[in-house]
Amino acid sequence: MVTVTEKAKEKVIELMQENGLDNTHFLRVSVQGGGCSGLSYKMDFDNEEKPGDQFFEDKGIRITLDMKSFLYLAGTELDFSDGLNGKGFNFHNPNATRTCGCGESFSV
């Protein structure tokens, strides 16, 4: 399961409203090769289910992961920071053995 903090929930809702998306859309989180640590996170909104998608809901936010990404992201918490140290989404991934300094890529 992937969970979201209250701050991440608020930002996801704000972004959905800004983009005119309705409740048929969900947050698609995935992992792709790249970044300084080997794997990087990707997020987007989607409204089309694909074969093998794993769906979760936390705090009213629907999240989907493809099966490969699920293996890397199980137990991950999505957070959002807008402080002085940087603004953006942060992944607290218990499966990551190493992360880069910016937190946008990881390895297992």
Biopython code that builds the backbone (N, CA, C, O; Angstrom):
import numpy as np
from Bio.PDB.StructureBuilder import StructureBuilder

atoms = [
    (1, "MET", "N", (0.834, -1.188, 0.000)),
    (1, "MET", "CA", (0.000, 0.000, 0.000)),
    (1, "MET", "C", (0.877, 1.250, 0.000)),
    (1, "MET", "O", (1.948, 1.267, 0.606)),
    (2, "VAL", "N", (0.418, 2.281, -0.677)),
    (2, "VAL", "CA", (1.060, 3.598, -0.663)),
    (2, "VAL", "C", (0.113, 4.539, 0.069)),
    (2, "VAL", "O", (-1.091, 4.545, -0.187)),
    (3, "THR", "N", (0.662, 5.332, 0.979)),
    (3, "THR", "CA", (-0.150, 6.259, 1.754)),
    (3, "THR", "C", (0.271, 7.696, 1.460)),
    (3, "THR", "O", (1.335, 7.943, 0.892)),
    (4, "VAL", "N", (-0.581, 8.636, 1.857)),
    (4, "VAL", "CA", (-0.290, 10.061, 1.665)),
    (4, "VAL", "C", (-0.450, 10.786, 2.993)),
    (4, "VAL", "O", (-1.312, 10.444, 3.803)),
    (5, "THR", "N", (0.392, 11.789, 3.204)),
    (5, "THR", "CA", (0.242, 12.628, 4.384)),
    (5, "THR", "C", (-0.872, 13.642, 4.110)),
    (5, "THR", "O", (-1.339, 13.775, 2.979)),
    (6, "GLU", "N", (-1.277, 14.335, 5.133)),
    (6, "GLU", "CA", (-2.316, 15.357, 4.991)),
    (6, "GLU", "C", (-1.860, 16.459, 4.025)),
    (6, "GLU", "O", (-2.656, 16.937, 3.216)),
    (7, "LYS", "N", (-0.583, 16.865, 4.103)),
    (7, "LYS", "CA", (-0.053, 17.908, 3.206)),
    (7, "LYS", "C", (-0.067, 17.441, 1.751)),
    (7, "LYS", "O", (-0.403, 18.213, 0.853)),
    (8, "ALA", "N", (0.300, 16.173, 1.518)),
    (8, "ALA", "CA", (0.285, 15.636, 0.157)),
    (8, "ALA", "C", (-1.145, 15.561, -0.366)),
    (8, "ALA", "O", (-1.402, 15.871, -1.529)),
    (9, "LYS", "N", (-2.064, 15.152, 0.485)),
    (9, "LYS", "CA", (-3.478, 15.091, 0.095)),
    (9, "LYS", "C", (-3.953, 16.463, -0.368)),
    (9, "LYS", "O", (-4.567, 16.583, -1.429)),
    (10, "GLU", "N", (-3.673, 17.496, 0.419)),
    (10, "GLU", "CA", (-4.105, 18.851, 0.074)),
    (10, "GLU", "C", (-3.525, 19.298, -1.268)),
    (10, "GLU", "O", (-4.224, 19.909, -2.076)),
    (11, "LYS", "N", (-2.251, 18.993, -1.503)),
    (11, "LYS", "CA", (-1.607, 19.412, -2.753)),
    (11, "LYS", "C", (-2.162, 18.639, -3.945)),
    (11, "LYS", "O", (-2.362, 19.221, -5.011)),
    (12, "VAL", "N", (-2.410, 17.354, -3.790)),
    (12, "VAL", "CA", (-2.983, 16.562, -4.884)),
    (12, "VAL", "C", (-4.352, 17.109, -5.255)),
    (12, "VAL", "O", (-4.654, 17.272, -6.437)),
    (13, "ILE", "N", (-5.181, 17.393, -4.262)),
    (13, "ILE", "CA", (-6.518, 17.957, -4.521)),
    (13, "ILE", "C", (-6.396, 19.307, -5.222)),
    (13, "ILE", "O", (-7.128, 19.584, -6.172)),
    (14, "GLU", "N", (-5.475, 20.144, -4.755)),
    (14, "GLU", "CA", (-5.258, 21.453, -5.380)),
    (14, "GLU", "C", (-4.853, 21.306, -6.850)),
    (14, "GLU", "O", (-5.367, 22.022, -7.709)),
    (15, "LEU", "N", (-3.939, 20.386, -7.138)),
    (15, "LEU", "CA", (-3.478, 20.183, -8.515)),
    (15, "LEU", "C", (-4.594, 19.632, -9.399)),
    (15, "LEU", "O", (-4.712, 20.013, -10.563)),
    (16, "MET", "N", (-5.407, 18.741, -8.851)),
    (16, "MET", "CA", (-6.523, 18.203, -9.626)),
    (16, "MET", "C", (-7.512, 19.318, -9.983)),
    (16, "MET", "O", (-8.004, 19.383, -11.110)),
    (17, "GLN", "N", (-7.797, 20.192, -9.015)),
    (17, "GLN", "CA", (-8.725, 21.293, -9.266)),
    (17, "GLN", "C", (-8.147, 22.268, -10.293)),
    (17, "GLN", "O", (-8.859, 22.723, -11.188)),
    (18, "GLU", "N", (-6.861, 22.587, -10.165)),
    (18, "GLU", "CA", (-6.209, 23.503, -11.107)),
    (18, "GLU", "C", (-6.255, 22.973, -12.537)),
    (18, "GLU", "O", (-6.336, 23.744, -13.493)),
    (19, "ASN", "N", (-6.202, 21.637, -12.673)),
    (19, "ASN", "CA", (-6.187, 21.015, -13.991)),
    (19, "ASN", "C", (-7.578, 20.593, -14.465)),
    (19, "ASN", "O", (-7.713, 19.963, -15.514)),
    (20, "GLY", "N", (-8.613, 20.941, -13.695)),
    (20, "GLY", "CA", (-9.977, 20.638, -14.091)),
    (20, "GLY", "C", (-10.301, 19.156, -14.112)),
    (20, "GLY", "O", (-11.131, 18.714, -14.905)),
    (21, "LEU", "N", (-9.650, 18.377, -13.243)),
    (21, "LEU", "CA", (-9.863, 16.929, -13.210)),
    (21, "LEU", "C", (-10.958, 16.585, -12.211)),
    (21, "LEU", "O", (-11.080, 17.223, -11.166)),
    (22, "ASP", "N", (-11.748, 15.579, -12.537)),
    (22, "ASP", "CA", (-12.824, 15.166, -11.641)),
    (22, "ASP", "C", (-12.448, 13.872, -10.912)),
    (22, "ASP", "O", (-11.312, 13.403, -10.990)),
    (23, "ASN", "N", (-13.427, 13.314, -10.207)),
    (23, "ASN", "CA", (-13.139, 12.134, -9.385)),
    (23, "ASN", "C", (-12.989, 10.848, -10.195)),
    (23, "ASN", "O", (-12.809, 9.779, -9.612)),
    (24, "THR", "N", (-13.058, 10.927, -11.529)),
    (24, "THR", "CA", (-12.745, 9.749, -12.339)),
    (24, "THR", "C", (-11.227, 9.606, -12.506)),
    (24, "THR", "O", (-10.748, 8.567, -12.961)),
    (25, "HIS", "N", (-10.490, 10.629, -12.146)),
    (25, "HIS", "CA", (-9.031, 10.602, -12.238)),
    (25, "HIS", "C", (-8.423, 10.111, -10.928)),
    (25, "HIS", "O", (-9.009, 10.249, -9.854)),
    (26, "PHE", "N", (-7.249, 9.545, -11.051)),
    (26, "PHE", "CA", (-6.509, 9.062, -9.895)),
    (26, "PHE", "C", (-5.043, 9.416, -10.074)),
    (26, "PHE", "O", (-4.613, 9.812, -11.157)),
    (27, "LEU", "N", (-4.290, 9.270, -9.006)),
    (27, "LEU", "CA", (-2.859, 9.563, -9.022)),
    (27, "LEU", "C", (-2.112, 8.299, -9.409)),
    (27, "LEU", "O", (-2.184, 7.293, -8.703)),
    (28, "ARG", "N", (-1.398, 8.342, -10.517)),
    (28, "ARG", "CA", (-0.586, 7.200, -10.947)),
    (28, "ARG", "C", (0.854, 7.458, -10.506)),
    (28, "ARG", "O", (1.473, 8.441, -10.915)),
    (29, "VAL", "N", (1.370, 6.572, -9.676)),
    (29, "VAL", "CA", (2.747, 6.665, -9.181)),
    (29, "VAL", "C", (3.515, 5.488, -9.767)),
    (29, "VAL", "O", (3.033, 4.355, -9.748)),
    (30, "SER", "N", (4.704, 5.755, -10.285)),
    (30, "SER", "CA", (5.482, 4.678, -10.884)),
    (30, "SER", "C", (6.975, 4.896, -10.673)),
    (30, "SER", "O", (7.422, 5.940, -10.198)),
    (31, "VAL", "N", (7.714, 3.876, -11.043)),
    (31, "VAL", "CA", (9.169, 3.884, -10.954)),
    (31, "VAL", "C", (9.702, 3.662, -12.359)),
    (31, "VAL", "O", (9.193, 2.825, -13.105)),
    (32, "GLN", "N", (10.727, 4.418, -12.711)),
    (32, "GLN", "CA", (11.365, 4.223, -14.006)),
    (32, "GLN", "C", (12.877, 4.278, -13.826)),
    (32, "GLN", "O", (13.374, 4.868, -12.867)),
    (33, "GLY", "N", (13.593, 3.672, -14.739)),
    (33, "GLY", "CA", (15.042, 3.701, -14.685)),
    (33, "GLY", "C", (15.551, 5.108, -14.915)),
    (33, "GLY", "O", (15.014, 5.842, -15.745)),
    (34, "GLY", "N", (16.595, 5.490, -14.175)),
    (34, "GLY", "CA", (17.184, 6.807, -14.354)),
    (34, "GLY", "C", (17.479, 7.480, -13.038)),
    (34, "GLY", "O", (17.252, 6.902, -11.975)),
    (35, "GLY", "N", (17.974, 8.677, -13.097)),
    (35, "GLY", "CA", (18.348, 9.407, -11.894)),
    (35, "GLY", "C", (19.719, 8.988, -11.420)),
    (35, "GLY", "O", (20.272, 7.996, -11.894)),
    (36, "CYS", "N", (20.264, 9.735, -10.491)),
    (36, "CYS", "CA", (21.629, 9.456, -10.044)),
    (36, "CYS", "C", (21.755, 8.186, -9.226)),
    (36, "CYS", "O", (22.863, 7.673, -9.067)),
    (37, "SER", "N", (20.650, 7.658, -8.698)),
    (37, "SER", "CA", (20.735, 6.424, -7.911)),
    (37, "SER", "C", (20.208, 5.202, -8.654)),
    (37, "SER", "O", (20.213, 4.099, -8.107)),
    (38, "GLY", "N", (19.756, 5.381, -9.886)),
    (38, "GLY", "CA", (19.359, 4.233, -10.693)),
    (38, "GLY", "C", (17.873, 4.130, -10.993)),
    (38, "GLY", "O", (17.499, 3.696, -12.083)),
    (39, "LEU", "N", (17.017, 4.518, -10.057)),
    (39, "LEU", "CA", (15.573, 4.477, -10.255)),
    (39, "LEU", "C", (14.989, 5.818, -9.857)),
    (39, "LEU", "O", (15.446, 6.431, -8.892)),
    (40, "SER", "N", (13.994, 6.277, -10.580)),
    (40, "SER", "CA", (13.376, 7.551, -10.222)),
    (40, "SER", "C", (11.863, 7.403, -10.125)),
    (40, "SER", "O", (11.261, 6.514, -10.727)),
    (41, "TYR", "N", (11.274, 8.298, -9.355)),
    (41, "TYR", "CA", (9.834, 8.309, -9.137)),
    (41, "TYR", "C", (9.156, 9.124, -10.236)),
    (41, "TYR", "O", (9.716, 10.093, -10.749)),
    (42, "LYS", "N", (7.946, 8.709, -10.582)),
    (42, "LYS", "CA", (7.161, 9.456, -11.554)),
    (42, "LYS", "C", (5.722, 9.512, -11.048)),
    (42, "LYS", "O", (5.193, 8.523, -10.542)),
    (43, "MET", "N", (5.100, 10.675, -11.190)),
    (43, "MET", "CA", (3.706, 10.845, -10.779)),
    (43, "MET", "C", (2.962, 11.580, -11.882)),
    (43, "MET", "O", (3.498, 12.470, -12.542)),
    (44, "ASP", "N", (1.708, 11.178, -12.059)),
    (44, "ASP", "CA", (0.864, 11.838, -13.039)),
    (44, "ASP", "C", (-0.582, 11.514, -12.694)),
    (44, "ASP", "O", (-0.848, 10.609, -11.903)),
    (45, "PHE", "N", (-1.507, 12.245, -13.282)),
    (45, "PHE", "CA", (-2.919, 11.923, -13.132)),
    (45, "PHE", "C", (-3.343, 11.090, -14.331)),
    (45, "PHE", "O", (-2.852, 11.278, -15.443)),
    (46, "ASP", "N", (-4.261, 10.169, -14.086)),
    (46, "ASP", "CA", (-4.719, 9.269, -15.134)),
    (46, "ASP", "C", (-6.177, 8.933, -14.862)),
    (46, "ASP", "O", (-6.657, 9.096, -13.741)),
    (47, "ASN", "N", (-6.872, 8.470, -15.874)),
    (47, "ASN", "CA", (-8.237, 7.990, -15.671)),
    (47, "ASN", "C", (-8.492, 6.702, -16.433)),
    (47, "ASN", "O", (-9.640, 6.295, -16.611)),
    (48, "GLU", "N", (-7.408, 6.056, -16.888)),
    (48, "GLU", "CA", (-7.519, 4.790, -17.592)),
    (48, "GLU", "C", (-6.783, 3.697, -16.833)),
    (48, "GLU", "O", (-5.579, 3.786, -16.589)),
    (49, "GLU", "N", (-7.525, 2.673, -16.468)),
    (49, "GLU", "CA", (-6.933, 1.525, -15.776)),
    (49, "GLU", "C", (-6.203, 0.658, -16.785)),
    (49, "GLU", "O", (-6.690, 0.426, -17.891)),
    (50, "LYS", "N", (-5.022, 0.180, -16.391)),
    (50, "LYS", "CA", (-4.222, -0.689, -17.245)),
    (50, "LYS", "C", (-4.150, -2.074, -16.612)),
    (50, "LYS", "O", (-4.279, -2.197, -15.394)),
    (51, "PRO", "N", (-3.948, -3.113, -17.412)),
    (51, "PRO", "CA", (-3.851, -4.465, -16.850)),
    (51, "PRO", "C", (-2.744, -4.534, -15.796)),
    (51, "PRO", "O", (-1.639, -4.040, -16.019)),
    (52, "GLY", "N", (-3.038, -5.140, -14.664)),
    (52, "GLY", "CA", (-2.050, -5.298, -13.602)),
    (52, "GLY", "C", (-1.972, -4.141, -12.624)),
    (52, "GLY", "O", (-1.206, -4.206, -11.662)),
    (53, "ASP", "N", (-2.748, -3.077, -12.843)),
    (53, "ASP", "CA", (-2.725, -1.940, -11.925)),
    (53, "ASP", "C", (-3.167, -2.363, -10.527)),
    (53, "ASP", "O", (-4.099, -3.152, -10.366)),
    (54, "GLN", "N", (-2.492, -1.832, -9.537)),
    (54, "GLN", "CA", (-2.831, -2.035, -8.138)),
    (54, "GLN", "C", (-3.407, -0.725, -7.614)),
    (54, "GLN", "O", (-2.749, 0.312, -7.698)),
    (55, "PHE", "N", (-4.623, -0.754, -7.077)),
    (55, "PHE", "CA", (-5.282, 0.456, -6.604)),
    (55, "PHE", "C", (-5.314, 0.512, -5.086)),
    (55, "PHE", "O", (-5.510, -0.501, -4.414)),
    (56, "PHE", "N", (-5.119, 1.712, -4.559)),
    (56, "PHE", "CA", (-5.179, 1.970, -3.124)),
    (56, "PHE", "C", (-5.920, 3.284, -2.932)),
    (56, "PHE", "O", (-6.011, 4.096, -3.852)),
    (57, "GLU", "N", (-6.444, 3.484, -1.740)),
    (57, "GLU", "CA", (-7.044, 4.770, -1.415)),
    (57, "GLU", "C", (-6.621, 5.127, 0.002)),
    (57, "GLU", "O", (-6.722, 4.311, 0.918)),
    (58, "ASP", "N", (-6.147, 6.353, 0.169)),
    (58, "ASP", "CA", (-5.757, 6.845, 1.487)),
    (58, "ASP", "C", (-6.193, 8.301, 1.591)),
    (58, "ASP", "O", (-5.890, 9.119, 0.723)),
    (59, "LYS", "N", (-6.899, 8.605, 2.651)),
    (59, "LYS", "CA", (-7.390, 9.970, 2.901)),
    (59, "LYS", "C", (-8.189, 10.512, 1.727)),
    (59, "LYS", "O", (-8.160, 11.714, 1.459)),
    (60, "GLY", "N", (-8.905, 9.634, 1.022)),
    (60, "GLY", "CA", (-9.734, 10.051, -0.095)),
    (60, "GLY", "C", (-8.990, 10.198, -1.412)),
    (60, "GLY", "O", (-9.606, 10.546, -2.420)),
    (61, "ILE", "N", (-7.695, 9.946, -1.437)),
    (61, "ILE", "CA", (-6.893, 10.033, -2.661)),
    (61, "ILE", "C", (-6.739, 8.637, -3.243)),
    (61, "ILE", "O", (-6.226, 7.732, -2.585)),
    (62, "ARG", "N", (-7.191, 8.471, -4.491)),
    (62, "ARG", "CA", (-7.031, 7.185, -5.181)),
    (62, "ARG", "C", (-5.667, 7.160, -5.847)),
    (62, "ARG", "O", (-5.288, 8.086, -6.565)),
    (63, "ILE", "N", (-4.936, 6.081, -5.595)),
    (63, "ILE", "CA", (-3.565, 5.928, -6.091)),
    (63, "ILE", "C", (-3.478, 4.597, -6.821)),
    (63, "ILE", "O", (-4.029, 3.598, -6.360)),
    (64, "THR", "N", (-2.797, 4.578, -7.945)),
    (64, "THR", "CA", (-2.558, 3.320, -8.636)),
    (64, "THR", "C", (-1.076, 3.181, -8.970)),
    (64, "THR", "O", (-0.372, 4.160, -9.218)),
    (65, "LEU", "N", (-0.637, 1.936, -8.967)),
    (65, "LEU", "CA", (0.731, 1.587, -9.335)),
    (65, "LEU", "C", (0.666, 0.390, -10.261)),
    (65, "LEU", "O", (-0.177, -0.489, -10.082)),
    (66, "ASP", "N", (1.555, 0.347, -11.257)),
    (66, "ASP", "CA", (1.669, -0.873, -12.041)),
    (66, "ASP", "C", (2.376, -1.904, -11.168)),
    (66, "ASP", "O", (2.973, -1.548, -10.152)),
    (67, "MET", "N", (2.315, -3.171, -11.549)),
    (67, "MET", "CA", (2.838, -4.237, -10.690)),
    (67, "MET", "C", (4.335, -4.082, -10.425)),
    (67, "MET", "O", (4.778, -4.311, -9.300)),
    (68, "LYS", "N", (5.123, -3.702, -11.428)),
    (68, "LYS", "CA", (6.569, -3.527, -11.231)),
    (68, "LYS", "C", (6.839, -2.431, -10.201)),
    (68, "LYS", "O", (7.659, -2.606, -9.299)),
    (69, "SER", "N", (6.146, -1.304, -10.341)),
    (69, "SER", "CA", (6.347, -0.198, -9.404)),
    (69, "SER", "C", (5.896, -0.576, -8.006)),
    (69, "SER", "O", (6.510, -0.165, -7.021)),
    (70, "PHE", "N", (4.825, -1.360, -7.911)),
    (70, "PHE", "CA", (4.334, -1.801, -6.612)),
    (70, "PHE", "C", (5.421, -2.552, -5.843)),
    (70, "PHE", "O", (5.546, -2.388, -4.630)),
    (71, "LEU", "N", (6.203, -3.368, -6.539)),
    (71, "LEU", "CA", (7.266, -4.133, -5.878)),
    (71, "LEU", "C", (8.308, -3.208, -5.248)),
    (71, "LEU", "O", (8.878, -3.540, -4.209)),
    (72, "TYR", "N", (8.562, -2.055, -5.864)),
    (72, "TYR", "CA", (9.536, -1.095, -5.342)),
    (72, "TYR", "C", (8.935, -0.129, -4.320)),
    (72, "TYR", "O", (9.650, 0.401, -3.470)),
    (73, "LEU", "N", (7.630, 0.098, -4.404)),
    (73, "LEU", "CA", (7.021, 1.171, -3.608)),
    (73, "LEU", "C", (6.103, 0.706, -2.488)),
    (73, "LEU", "O", (5.530, 1.548, -1.797)),
    (74, "ALA", "N", (5.941, -0.574, -2.281)),
    (74, "ALA", "CA", (5.057, -1.063, -1.213)),
    (74, "ALA", "C", (5.500, -0.467, 0.120)),
    (74, "ALA", "O", (6.670, -0.554, 0.491)),
    (75, "GLY", "N", (4.559, 0.135, 0.832)),
    (75, "GLY", "CA", (4.852, 0.734, 2.131)),
    (75, "GLY", "C", (5.323, 2.179, 2.073)),
    (75, "GLY", "O", (5.639, 2.762, 3.110)),
    (76, "THR", "N", (5.377, 2.762, 0.896)),
    (76, "THR", "CA", (5.867, 4.129, 0.727)),
    (76, "THR", "C", (4.819, 5.150, 1.173)),
    (76, "THR", "O", (3.618, 4.962, 0.977)),
    (77, "GLU", "N", (5.303, 6.227, 1.775)),
    (77, "GLU", "CA", (4.448, 7.348, 2.148)),
    (77, "GLU", "C", (4.814, 8.543, 1.274)),
    (77, "GLU", "O", (5.986, 8.897, 1.142)),
    (78, "LEU", "N", (3.794, 9.156, 0.680)),
    (78, "LEU", "CA", (3.984, 10.342, -0.141)),
    (78, "LEU", "C", (3.706, 11.576, 0.711)),
    (78, "LEU", "O", (2.651, 11.685, 1.336)),
    (79, "ASP", "N", (4.658, 12.497, 0.731)),
    (79, "ASP", "CA", (4.534, 13.716, 1.522)),
    (79, "ASP", "C", (4.726, 14.910, 0.601)),
    (79, "ASP", "O", (5.182, 14.755, -0.532)),
    (80, "PHE", "N", (4.384, 16.090, 1.077)),
    (80, "PHE", "CA", (4.619, 17.319, 0.326)),
    (80, "PHE", "C", (5.227, 18.343, 1.261)),
    (80, "PHE", "O", (4.778, 18.520, 2.394)),
    (81, "SER", "N", (6.257, 19.017, 0.770)),
    (81, "SER", "CA", (6.927, 20.045, 1.561)),
    (81, "SER", "C", (6.912, 21.357, 0.780)),
    (81, "SER", "O", (7.146, 21.378, -0.429)),
    (82, "ASP", "N", (6.637, 22.436, 1.481)),
    (82, "ASP", "CA", (6.722, 23.742, 0.844)),
    (82, "ASP", "C", (7.588, 24.686, 1.674)),
    (82, "ASP", "O", (7.397, 25.902, 1.673)),
    (83, "GLY", "N", (8.541, 24.091, 2.379)),
    (83, "GLY", "CA", (9.405, 24.862, 3.260)),
    (83, "GLY", "C", (10.615, 25.440, 2.559)),
    (83, "GLY", "O", (10.742, 25.367, 1.337)),
    (84, "LEU", "N", (11.496, 26.012, 3.350)),
    (84, "LEU", "CA", (12.703, 26.664, 2.830)),
    (84, "LEU", "C", (13.691, 25.685, 2.215)),
    (84, "LEU", "O", (14.489, 26.067, 1.360)),
    (85, "ASN", "N", (13.647, 24.426, 2.640)),
    (85, "ASN", "CA", (14.591, 23.431, 2.122)),
    (85, "ASN", "C", (14.166, 22.842, 0.786)),
    (85, "ASN", "O", (14.822, 21.932, 0.278)),
    (86, "GLY", "N", (13.119, 23.325, 0.230)),
    (86, "GLY", "CA", (12.659, 22.824, -1.064)),
    (86, "GLY", "C", (11.172, 22.610, -1.066)),
    (86, "GLY", "O", (10.549, 22.393, -0.026)),
    (87, "LYS", "N", (10.616, 22.675, -2.250)),
    (87, "LYS", "CA", (9.186, 22.525, -2.412)),
    (87, "LYS", "C", (8.927, 21.357, -3.345)),
    (87, "LYS", "O", (9.551, 21.239, -4.400)),
    (88, "GLY", "N", (8.008, 20.501, -2.949)),
    (88, "GLY", "CA", (7.641, 19.403, -3.828)),
    (88, "GLY", "C", (7.252, 18.158, -3.055)),
    (88, "GLY", "O", (7.250, 18.128, -1.824)),
    (89, "PHE", "N", (6.925, 17.139, -3.823)),
    (89, "PHE", "CA", (6.551, 15.854, -3.238)),
    (89, "PHE", "C", (7.802, 15.084, -2.827)),
    (89, "PHE", "O", (8.826, 15.116, -3.509)),
    (90, "ASN", "N", (7.693, 14.398, -1.703)),
    (90, "ASN", "CA", (8.782, 13.574, -1.180)),
    (90, "ASN", "C", (8.264, 12.159, -0.968)),
    (90, "ASN", "O", (7.139, 11.965, -0.510)),
    (91, "PHE", "N", (9.080, 11.184, -1.299)),
    (91, "PHE", "CA", (8.731, 9.789, -1.113)),
    (91, "PHE", "C", (9.521, 9.241, 0.070)),
    (91, "PHE", "O", (10.750, 9.297, 0.084)),
    (92, "HIS", "N", (8.809, 8.712, 1.060)),
    (92, "HIS", "CA", (9.453, 8.027, 2.179)),
    (92, "HIS", "C", (9.301, 6.541, 1.906)),
    (92, "HIS", "O", (8.305, 5.919, 2.277)),
    (93, "ASN", "N", (10.315, 5.985, 1.244)),
    (93, "ASN", "CA", (10.263, 4.625, 0.728)),
    (93, "ASN", "C", (11.089, 3.695, 1.612)),
    (93, "ASN", "O", (12.315, 3.802, 1.631)),
    (94, "PRO", "N", (10.446, 2.782, 2.347)),
    (94, "PRO", "CA", (11.194, 1.881, 3.221)),
    (94, "PRO", "C", (12.013, 0.843, 2.457)),
    (94, "PRO", "O", (12.861, 0.174, 3.048)),
    (95, "ASN", "N", (11.776, 0.700, 1.165)),
    (95, "ASN", "CA", (12.499, -0.287, 0.353)),
    (95, "ASN", "C", (13.797, 0.273, -0.216)),
    (95, "ASN", "O", (14.642, -0.490, -0.683)),
    (96, "ALA", "N", (13.967, 1.587, -0.183)),
    (96, "ALA", "CA", (15.157, 2.218, -0.758)),
    (96, "ALA", "C", (16.356, 2.006, 0.154)),
    (96, "ALA", "O", (16.300, 2.301, 1.348)),
    (97, "THR", "N", (17.434, 1.495, -0.414)),
    (97, "THR", "CA", (18.672, 1.314, 0.353)),
    (97, "THR", "C", (19.589, 2.514, 0.203)),
    (97, "THR", "O", (20.497, 2.721, 1.008)),
    (98, "ARG", "N", (19.343, 3.311, -0.842)),
    (98, "ARG", "CA", (20.152, 4.499, -1.084)),
    (98, "ARG", "C", (19.303, 5.495, -1.844)),
    (98, "ARG", "O", (18.537, 5.111, -2.728)),
    (99, "THR", "N", (19.428, 6.770, -1.512)),
    (99, "THR", "CA", (18.733, 7.824, -2.249)),
    (99, "THR", "C", (19.736, 8.903, -2.634)),
    (99, "THR", "O", (20.800, 9.029, -2.028)),
    (100, "CYS", "N", (19.379, 9.669, -3.640)),
    (100, "CYS", "CA", (20.261, 10.774, -4.034)),
    (100, "CYS", "C", (19.986, 11.961, -3.136)),
    (100, "CYS", "O", (19.024, 11.950, -2.367)),
    (101, "GLY", "N", (20.809, 12.970, -3.223)),
    (101, "GLY", "CA", (20.672, 14.147, -2.368)),
    (101, "GLY", "C", (19.365, 14.890, -2.549)),
    (101, "GLY", "O", (18.833, 15.445, -1.587)),
    (102, "CYS", "N", (18.838, 14.911, -3.761)),
    (102, "CYS", "CA", (17.588, 15.638, -4.005)),
    (102, "CYS", "C", (16.360, 14.804, -3.659)),
    (102, "CYS", "O", (15.255, 15.342, -3.587)),
    (103, "GLY", "N", (16.533, 13.502, -3.443)),
    (103, "GLY", "CA", (15.414, 12.640, -3.065)),
    (103, "GLY", "C", (14.550, 12.207, -4.218)),
    (103, "GLY", "O", (13.494, 11.617, -3.991)),
    (104, "GLU", "N", (14.949, 12.474, -5.454)),
    (104, "GLU", "CA", (14.136, 12.115, -6.601)),
    (104, "GLU", "C", (14.503, 10.765, -7.194)),
    (104, "GLU", "O", (13.787, 10.268, -8.063)),
    (105, "SER", "N", (15.592, 10.161, -6.752)),
    (105, "SER", "CA", (15.925, 8.840, -7.241)),
    (105, "SER", "C", (16.421, 7.975, -6.081)),
    (105, "SER", "O", (16.789, 8.472, -5.017)),
    (106, "PHE", "N", (16.415, 6.665, -6.328)),
    (106, "PHE", "CA", (16.761, 5.717, -5.260)),
    (106, "PHE", "C", (17.269, 4.421, -5.875)),
    (106, "PHE", "O", (17.198, 4.213, -7.087)),
    (107, "SER", "N", (17.777, 3.568, -5.017)),
    (107, "SER", "CA", (18.134, 2.200, -5.433)),
    (107, "SER", "C", (17.687, 1.253, -4.339)),
    (107, "SER", "O", (17.474, 1.650, -3.194)),
    (108, "VAL", "N", (17.548, -0.010, -4.716)),
    (108, "VAL", "CA", (17.138, -1.039, -3.744)),
    (108, "VAL", "C", (18.158, -2.148, -3.705)),
    (108, "VAL", "O", (17.998, -3.108, -2.951)),
]
sb = StructureBuilder()
sb.init_structure("model")
sb.init_model(0)
sb.init_chain("A")
sb.init_seg("    ")
for serial, (resi, resn, name, xyz) in enumerate(atoms, 1):
    if name == "N":
        sb.init_residue(resn, " ", resi, " ")
    sb.init_atom(name, np.array(xyz, "f"), 0.0, 1.0, " ", f" {name:<3s}", serial, name[0])
structure = sb.get_structure()
